[in-house]
Amino acid sequence: MTQKLQMQLEGCDIGALFGNMDEHINHVCKAFAVSITTRDGVVTVVGEEANVAAARQVIESMCAILRKN
């Protein structure tokens, strides 16, 4: 079943998260077969429930790394 998850990533540089020409986030999209978009600081992940959950964990980990740097 398709799930839509919206994440507000406080303190995370969305530009750095997505990368140059969305390079970083495209890897996540391909790895987990999800669609990821951002608008007004909200990241939206759409896909199968298990894939969305896995992508969320990766995105949160990426943000944690960005916050430390």
Phi, psi and omega in degrees: 000138181285136180237146175240122181241130176248130184237130173260110187259086183295133175074011181253128178286103184298323178299317178290323178299313182286327178084172179299123182055035178061024184303313184293312184290331177296327176297319179295317179301314182290319182296326185243007179052052178234165173251132181232127178228165175222145176205126178053041176081003179252125178264129180247129179242128181232133178168192177295148188308311181295323180291320178297318179298317179293317179297322178300316180298318180294315180299316179297322177294318178299318179295321179299319178295316180297323180294326180288332182265000000 
